[in-house]
Amino acid sequence: MDSKQLEHYRELLLKKRQELLEQLGYIRETSFSDTMKDASGENSAYTYHMADQGTDTQEREKAFMLAYREGRLIYHIDEALARIEKGTYGLCQECGEPISPERLEAVPHARLCIDCKSKEESQKA
């Protein structure tokens, strides 16, 4: 892979990483900054109604799940950026063959070619 292509993928990865960091910041500001008491607007530690409390808890859990997923994606992007620096970006970590440009455009942090990824997924099922 030539330096122009590597720079293109580095820019894609950095752009996606920045978007994820912004989304994580938004999630932190809107979901994790308030305690249950603050979020309810009540003076007591409980929301006004039990159903409201359940909804608040569900929304917090959903926010934690989203933050976890986005954090994992940032990890994979960081790993891809490290592979660019090492000179191994674009090579399948399983078979060593080049990953297709179409796959890298769709999933720039891909570490496996489509065949190896298909095998991996079929083994999990």
Backbone torsions as a table, in degrees:
resi	resn	phi	psi	omega
1	MET	NA	133.0	-177.2
2	ASP	-83.6	169.5	-174.4
3	SER	-65.3	-30.8	178.7
4	LYS	-66.4	-42.9	178.1
5	GLN	-65.7	-43.3	179.0
6	LEU	-59.9	-41.3	179.3
7	GLU	-64.7	-38.3	177.3
8	HIS	-60.5	-47.4	-179.2
9	TYR	-68.8	-36.3	176.9
10	ARG	-60.6	-43.6	178.9
11	GLU	-63.8	-41.4	176.7
12	LEU	-59.6	-46.0	-178.7
13	LEU	-64.8	-44.1	-179.6
14	LEU	-65.7	-38.0	178.0
15	LYS	-64.6	-46.0	179.3
16	LYS	-63.9	-39.7	179.2
17	ARG	-61.7	-44.0	179.8
18	GLN	-63.9	-41.7	177.8
19	GLU	-59.9	-43.2	-179.6
20	LEU	-66.0	-40.8	178.0
21	LEU	-62.9	-38.2	176.9
22	GLU	-65.6	-41.2	178.4
23	GLN	-65.0	-40.3	177.2
24	LEU	-63.4	-39.6	176.9
25	GLY	-62.2	-41.4	178.2
26	TYR	-64.2	-44.1	179.0
27	ILE	-61.3	-43.6	-179.8
28	ARG	-62.1	-43.5	-178.7
29	GLU	-66.2	-39.5	-173.2
30	THR	-91.6	-24.7	-172.5
31	SER	-114.7	-32.1	-171.4
32	PHE	-105.5	-9.4	-175.6
33	SER	-79.1	-30.0	-177.9
34	ASP	-95.0	143.4	170.3
35	THR	-80.0	171.8	178.0
36	MET	-59.7	-38.6	-179.8
37	LYS	-64.4	-45.8	179.6
38	ASP	-64.2	-41.7	-177.1
39	ALA	-66.4	-31.2	-176.6
40	SER	-77.0	-25.3	-176.6
41	GLY	78.2	6.6	-179.5
42	GLU	-96.8	161.4	176.8
43	ASN	-83.5	-22.1	178.6
44	SER	-86.3	173.5	-179.7
45	ALA	-79.7	-4.6	-176.9
46	TYR	-116.0	151.8	174.1
47	THR	-70.3	167.6	-175.6
48	TYR	-60.3	-38.3	-175.9
49	HIS	-130.6	146.4	-178.4
50	MET	-59.7	-35.9	179.2
51	ALA	-65.0	-37.4	176.5
52	ASP	-63.6	-41.3	179.2
53	GLN	-63.1	-41.1	177.6
54	GLY	-63.3	-40.7	177.7
55	THR	-64.5	-43.1	178.3
56	ASP	-60.1	-44.2	-179.9
57	THR	-63.9	-42.9	179.3
58	GLN	-62.3	-42.6	179.3
59	GLU	-64.8	-38.4	177.8
60	ARG	-65.7	-43.1	178.8
61	GLU	-62.8	-40.7	178.0
62	LYS	-63.1	-41.5	178.7
63	ALA	-64.2	-41.0	176.8
64	PHE	-61.9	-42.4	179.7
65	MET	-63.2	-43.9	178.7
66	LEU	-64.2	-41.7	179.0
67	ALA	-63.7	-40.8	178.3
68	TYR	-62.0	-47.3	-179.5
69	ARG	-61.8	-43.4	-179.5
70	GLU	-69.2	-33.9	175.2
71	GLY	-64.1	-40.0	177.1
72	ARG	-64.8	-40.1	179.3
73	LEU	-65.6	-39.2	176.0
74	ILE	-61.3	-40.1	177.0
75	TYR	-58.5	-47.6	-179.2
76	HIS	-64.9	-36.9	176.8
77	ILE	-65.5	-43.1	177.7
78	ASP	-61.1	-38.6	177.3
79	GLU	-64.3	-40.8	178.6
80	ALA	-64.8	-41.2	177.2
81	LEU	-62.9	-37.3	176.8
82	ALA	-65.8	-37.3	177.4
83	ARG	-65.7	-33.7	175.8
84	ILE	-61.9	-45.1	-179.6
85	GLU	-64.4	-36.9	-179.4
86	LYS	-77.5	-17.1	-177.6
87	GLY	86.7	16.0	-179.9
88	THR	-109.6	5.1	-179.2
89	TYR	-65.7	139.5	177.4
90	GLY	88.8	-0.2	176.5
91	LEU	-108.8	134.6	179.2
92	CYS	-63.0	131.1	-179.7
93	GLN	-77.4	-9.4	178.7
94	GLU	-94.7	-56.5	-174.5
95	CYS	-103.9	-14.3	178.9
96	GLY	83.9	-0.9	178.9
97	GLU	-80.0	155.7	177.8
98	PRO	-64.4	141.5	174.4
99	ILE	-83.1	136.5	-175.7
100	SER	-61.2	144.2	177.6
101	PRO	-58.5	-33.8	178.5
102	GLU	-62.9	-41.7	178.8
103	ARG	-66.3	-42.3	-179.8
104	LEU	-66.9	-30.9	175.4
105	GLU	-67.1	-41.3	-178.5
106	ALA	-75.5	-40.6	-177.7
107	VAL	-133.8	81.3	-173.6
108	PRO	-63.7	-16.2	178.2
109	HIS	-95.3	10.8	-178.1
110	ALA	-58.8	138.1	177.7
111	ARG	-112.8	-9.6	179.8
112	LEU	-125.6	146.7	173.0
113	CYS	-68.7	169.0	-174.8
114	ILE	-64.1	-37.1	179.6
115	ASP	-65.6	-46.4	-179.9
116	CYS	-67.5	-36.1	177.6
117	LYS	-66.2	-39.5	177.4
118	SER	-62.7	-42.5	177.8
119	LYS	-62.8	-43.4	-179.8
120	GLU	-60.4	-45.4	-178.4
121	GLU	-68.0	-36.6	179.6
122	SER	-69.8	-29.2	177.5
123	GLN	-72.9	-28.7	179.4
124	LYS	-73.4	-28.6	-174.7
125	ALA	-77.5	NA	NA
